[in-house]
């Protein structure tokens, strides 16, 4: 089911800006051709061919491409993608397929993680694992990022696998059986994870906190310390000798740049909404991140509106928590208790002036969180508490780190869900623990809350439909659906129509360069030409050039007649996603 949900419509829409960077970097090409001056800036000729575009590249080209087009991070992901592309090609489905695979494997790994590490009866452990896997299968963030050729699905899988191996090491060391190969594998996972996305360090920060709190065997400290040291050593090689050399410079430049935008032009800068990092701004910008971490609160931070509506829902939630606290453990509660919980929640519908179903779900979130806390306290033994604390740390630390960095940088630009997505597998298991607990409660308690979860499930299905329709801006970056890939379609058309003597003309927008890393040495953009050539035959000798006077149209000029055939009109930013 997870695989079907992820592959469905995965190649329906054309690649967008971040995926363009992914595609070019994976072929060792910098966006805007800073390492292609011999192709686009010949002194004696303005013409270039696909064969010249596809000249063999070196590791130096790869490093420069990563450095200029992705602030020097994710080389491990690009290496994996390059191998995949060498085998399966450069179609939209092909470049996104590794994300589909890693996202599907994450669901499988969630199952084995939950089943292995929670000390429950075999049947209970299996049930918990299945519930966790089901939630992971339908998680909107996982599905959305499986449709995107970026590193996120891979990092979600790698960090969960790293935590899995870390806990196995803890388990083996208690029996004095942890083999060296486990530490070696853990060391490799740390290095590969960080070289897939730098923010994975937040997960390993949680590993360190767990070690600090609960590990009392000094040899384990030495072994884990050595694993971290060797992993950081490998990462340092990339930072010192590879494309990561300019990472810290770029991050500092971005912090200053976005802070200035937040202070001077927070709304209309072209980079989305960027606000100064005040306490109210950070609170409201981070609230959707917190709410969307949990499946039963997904979407509530943006769908609930009005202080009165929210106040009524939270008041109902507090009263519901009191009822559960007061009567949950009574063998024979008063008869009225058996009806008051659904009546209380339904009564709120008379007061909600907008989005009534979302506010109904909001009224149930407090009792659901309360029941989750009860499950963690009642259903696990004392020696399981370290694992529970570990899960909570992994659930909150990545987002807290984003909030800390927002205050440090002075702007809210980095407060986005994908940067803390490493938390999702652990939150999913916590939600599964809640659902398992809910199934054991008396009907007066379980039926109303289960009904609310079913309603929320319907809202999540609607969200998935918007994701598939390319209208869920938070998850796909678009509210107006994209078309199929215009550059790939243009390449197919050129290949079909071109004959010797013809010339392909590419449009060019004026380049905006924000730092030395962005500078290409030319005042006009060549990315349209790059993105068409990436799909043309590598040995083709089609004559092509940039037309600095044309903004939007890719044109084929017939050599014999001079006839101009419009291959594609990009219409400004309409098709330049």
N, C-alpha and C positions, 0 to 999 in steps of 0.2 A: 504494500500500500504506500509506504514511504517513497519508494522508487517511482511509482506511477504518479503520485502527487508532485514529484520533483521534475520528472521529464515532461509532463503535460505542458504544452505550449512554451517549452523552454527556448525554442528558436523562432517564436512568432514575431518578436520585435527586434529591431536593429540595435547594434551596439551603441552605447552612450559613452560619454567622455572618459570615465574611469576605465571602461572596457577597451576603448581605443588605446589608452596608455598600456594596458595589459597586453594587447595584441602586438603592438609595436615593440615593447620592451622584450617580450618573449622571443622576438626575432633579432634582438640586439640593436634595435633602431631607436634613437631618441626622437621623441615628438618634436616636430619642427626641424629635424634633420641637423642637429649640431654636430653629429658624426657622419654627415653625408654631404659635406661641402664639395667633394669630388664628383658628386652626382648632380647637385642642383646649382652649383656656383662655378661652373667651368668658365675660365676667362675667354676662351675662344668660341664658345657656343652656348646658347640658352637651352639647348635640347638635351634630353636624357631619355633613356630607354628602361624598360623593366629589367633587362639583363644587367644594366649598370646599377639599378636600384638594389638588385639582389646579389651584389658583390659579396664574397665570403666575409664574414665578420669574425672578430677576435674577442677574447675575454675582456680586453680594454674597451671594445665597443659595448659589450654587455654592461660593464661597470658604469660607463658614461651614460648609457641609456637609463639605467636604474637611478643613477645620481640625478639626472636632469628631469626625468619624467615621473619619479615616485619617491622623492627625497631620500633615496638610497636604501629603502627597506624592501623586504619581501624577495630577496634573491632566491631563496629556497623554493618558493612558490613558482617563480618564473622558470626555474630550472626544471621543475616537474612538468610545467605546462609545455615547455619547449620539447621535452621528450615525447609528450603526448601528441603534440602537433606534428612532429616528425613522422609519427605512425599514422595519425588519423586526419591530418590536414587542418585547414584554417577556417572551416565553416563556422557559423555562429554556434551551431549545436556542438561542434567539436571543441571549441575553446571553452564552452560552458560545461562540458560533460565532466571534467574533473570535479567541479563544484557539486554536480549531481551525485557523483560517486562518494565524495567525502561526506556530504550531507546525509546520504543514505547509510553510510557506515557509522556515522555518529548515532543514528537511531539504534543500530545493532549494538554499538558499544555501550550506550545508555542501558540497554537491557542487561548486558553482562556485568556492567559496573554495579547496578542496583542489586543484582542477584548475588554477586560475589561478596560485597562489602558490608551488607546488613545482616546481623546475626539473628535471623528469624527462622522459624520452622521452614523446611523446604517448600511446602505448598504456599506459605505466606510470602516467602522470598520471591518465588516465581510469579505470584500474583502482583507483587509490588513492581517487579521488573517489567511485566507486560503492560501495566498501567503507565509506567514511566516511558516505555518505548512508544506506546500509542500517543501520548501527549507530545513526545518529540517528533513523531511522524507528522502531526498536524500543526506543529508550531509555525506560525506565519513567518517569523524571521528566518527560520531555517529554509522554508520553501522559497521565500523571496530571494535569498542569497544563493540558493542552488541554481537560480536563473541568471546569475551574474558571474562573469569571468573575472573574479577577484579572489583574493586570498582568504576571505572570511570563513567559508565552509571548511577549508583545509585547517585553519587555525583552531576552529571550534573542535574539530576531531583531534588534532594533535595535543591540545592542552588537556582534553578529557583523557586521552590515552596516557599522557604524562602523569596525571593525577592517579589514574588506575595503577600504573606501574609503581608510583610512589607509595600507595597504600599496600601494594603487594610486598614491597620492601619492608614496610613497617610490620606487616604480618609475619614475614619470614624471619625478621630479626628477633621477634619475640620467641621464636623457636630456635634461634641461632643457626638459621639455614640460608640466609640471604646470599646467593652466589654473586660473584664479581660481575658476571654477565648482566645481571639485573641493573647494577649500578652503571655499567657501560651503556646499556640501552636507555636508562633514564638520562644520562649525560647527553647522549645523542638527541633524545627528544627535546631536551631543554634548548640545545643549540639550534635545531631545525625549527622549533616553534618560534624562537626569537627572530630567526632569520626569515620567518614567514610573516611575522608582524611584530614590531617592537613592543606593542602594548601587551603582548602575552606575558611580559615580566610581571604583570599584576597577579597572574595565577601563581607564578613561582614565588612571589612575595607571600602569598597565602601558605604555600608549602613551607617557607621559612618560618612563618608565624606558628604553624602547627608544630614544627620541630622545636621551636623555642618554648612552647607551652607544654608539650607532652613527651618529648623524647628525653630520656635521662641516661641513656647509654652513650658514653663519650666516644667510643669507636664509631658509632653511627654518625655522630657529628662530623668526625674526620672524613668518613666515606662520602657523606652527603656534601660536605664542604669541598672535597676534591672533585666531586661530580660537577658542582656548580662552577668551580674554578676552571676546570678543563673546558666546560661548555662556553663560559664567558671568554676564554682564550680563543676559541674558534670564532666566536662572534667578533672579537676584537680584530682578528685578521681581516675580516671584511671591512670593519670600520677604519682600519689603518691603511690597508693596501687596496681595498676594493671600492665599490660605489658608495659605501657608507661614510666616506671621508668628509663629505659636506653635510651630513645629516644634521648635526647639532647647529651648524651655521644656518641651515635652511629653517629648522624649527624655531630658532631665535628670530630670524627674519619674519617668519609667518606670524609669530606672536606679536611683534611690533606692528606688522601690517594690519592684521585683523583687529588689534586693539585700536589703532587709529580709525579704522572703518567704524568700529563700534561707537567711537566717540563723535565722529563727524558725519557718518552716513550709514546708520544702522539698517535702513530698510531698502534703499534703492541702489546698493552698490553693485548688484549683479551677482553677489555671492550668497544670496539668501538673507534671512534675518540674523544679524549679528549684533548682540547687545553688550553693553558694558557688564562686567562681572560683579554686579551688586548682589547682595543677599536675596532680594526679591526676584531679580532676573534669573539668577542661578536656580532658585527654588522652582519657579514656574517652567523653566526650560528643562530641568531634570525630572520634573514630575512625570511626564510621559514615559521617560526611560524606566523609572521605577515601576509604573503601573503596567507597562507592556512586558516586563520581565515575567509576570505571573499570568498564566492563561486566563484565570477567572477575573482578572482586572484589566485585561488587554483592551485598550481603546477607551477606557473610562476617563482618563485624564483629559482627553480632548473632546469626548462626546458628552460629558456632563457639563451643564451650564447653569449659571444663576446661583447666587448664594442661598436663596430660599430652597431651591430644589436640592442642592447638595446638603444643606443643613437638615432638611427633613429626612433625607436618606440616611445620613450619619446618625441622627437621633434614633431612627428605627433600628439601625444596626446596633447601637449601644443598648437599647432596650432588649433586643434579641440576645445579645451577649449575656445580659443579666439573667434572662429566663433560662438560658442554657446552663449558666453557672449555678443557678439556684436549683434547677429541677432535673438536670441531666442524670444524676446518679441515684435519684429516688426511684425505688422499685414501683411505687404506685403514686405518681404525681396526680394532682387534682385534674379532674376531667377538662376543665377549661384550658389547662396548659396545652392539651392536645390540639387545640384549635387556634390558639392565640398567635402562634408564630406565623402561619400563612396569612391569617387575617391582618396581622400587623403589617406584613410586607405588602399585601395587596392594597391596604388602606392608603399607602403612600401614593398609589397611582392617581388618587383623586387630587393630589397636591402638585404633581409634577407637570409643569407647563410645557416642557420640551423633552424629547428623547425619553419617554417614560420607561421603556425597557432597560435602557442603560442605567437609569437611576434606580430601578428595581434591583438590578444586579449590584449596584453600589451599596444598597441597603443590606445586602447579604455578605459583603466582603468582610466586614468586621467579625461576624460570627464564624465565617470560614477561616479567617486568620486565627481566631481564638481556638477553633477546633484543631488547627494545624499545631499550635503550641501545645495543646493538651496531648495530641498524639505523640509529639516528640518527648514529652515528659513521662507519659504513661506506658508507651509501647516499646520502649527501649531500656535495656538495663544500664546500670551505672557505668559499666565499662564501655558502653557504646557512646557515651556523652562526647568524648573527643571527636568521634566521627561526625556527630551532629554539629558540634561547634565548627568543625572544618567545613562542612557543607554550608553553614551560614556565612562563614568568612568568604568562601568562594562565590557566594551569591551576591555579596554586597561590596566587597573590596574593589573590584574593577570599576564599578560606577562611582564609588567614593573617590577613587583615584582621578577619574575624569573631572569630578567636581573640584577637587584640590587643584588640578592643573588649570581649570577655568579661572579660579581665583588668582593663581600664580601668573597666568598670561594676561589676565585682565579682560577677557572676552568669552562669549558663550559658544563660539563657532564649533569647538570640539565636542560639545555635549550632544552626542548622537548615539543611537542604540548599537550600531555595529561595532563601535569601539569598546563596548563592554559586553559583547555577545558571548564571551567565554563563560559568563555566569549562567547561561540558560540551562545547560544540562543539570546543574546542581539544584536550581530552582524547580526544574521539572520534577526531580525526584522528591523534593519537599511537597510539591502539589500532589504527587502520587501517594505519599504518606497520608496526606489529608484525605484523599478520596478513599483510601483503604480504611481509614478510621471512620469516615462517614458511613460506609457500608455496614459497620457494626453497631450503629446507634439505633435507638428506638425510632419507630416510624414517625412520631410527631416531630422529631428533630430532623431525621434524614430526608424525608420526602420533600418538605419545602425547599431545603437547600439543594437537593438533587434537581428539583424542578428549575431552580435558578441557574444551576450549572448547565442544564439543557438549553435554557434560553441563551446563556452566554455562548454555548456551542453554536447556536444558530447565528449569533452575531459574528463569531469567528469565521463561519462558513461564508457569510457575506463579505468579510474582509478578504478571504482567499479568492473569492470571485473578483474583487477589485484588483487584487494582485495579478490574477490571470488576465484581466482586462487592461492592465497597465494604467490603472487610475488610482492606485494607492500610493500617493506621493511619498509618504514616509518610508515605504518599503521599496518602491521602484524608482523614486525621484521624479515621477511624472504623474500628472493628473489628466493630461490629454494623451491618448494612446499613441505610441510610435508606429511607424510603418515598418516594413521589412528593411533590411540593411541597404540603404541607397548606394553605398560604395561598392558592395558586392554586386548589386544589380547593374551598376554602371560598368564594372569590369566585364561582366558577362556580355553586355551590349557592345562594348568596345571590341572584345574578342570576336564577336560575331560579324561586326561591320568593317573592321579595319582591313585595309589592303595596303601594300607598299606604296609609298608616296603620300599617304594621309598623315595628318598631324592631330594629336589630341591636345586640346587647350584646357587647362585647369584654372578655376577661379581662385581668387585670393582675397582674404580679408586683411585689414590692417592689423599688425601684430601689436599686442600689449605686453611689454616686458617689465616684470616687477622686481627682478633681482638679476645678479650676474648669472645665476643658474639658468634663467629663462632666455638669456641672450643667444641668438642663433647667428648674428652677423648679417641679417637681412631685415628690411622693414616690413616685409609682407609674409603672410602665412603660407606654408606649403603642405599643411596637414591633409588637405583634401586630396592632393596628388599622392601623398604617402598612402592614404587609406585605400585608394583605388589600386595602386601598384601592388599592395600587399596581396591582392586577389588575382593579379595578372600572371600569366605563365612566366616562370623565372628565366627562361631563355628567349623571351620575346624581344624583338628589336623595334617595337613601335616607337615612332618619333613623337615626343611629348614635350611640352613646355608650359611654364606658368604664364598666365595672362594677368599682369598686375592691374589692368584696367577693368577686368570683369570680376564682379563680386560673387556671383551665384551659380553660373551655368558651366557645366562640363560639356564641352563642345568637341565634335569630331569634324575636322575640315577635310573634305575630299580633295585629294591632290590634283586630279585632272580637271575638275570643274570649279573648285573653290567653294562648293556648296557647304554650308554649315548645318550640321545635324546636332540638335540639342540632345545630348545623352541623358542629362538629368539637371533639373533646376533645383538647387538646394534652398532657394527662397530665404536667404538670410540665415537666421537661427532655427527656422522651422524644421529642417531635416538634419541640422548639425547638432545632434543630441548631445 
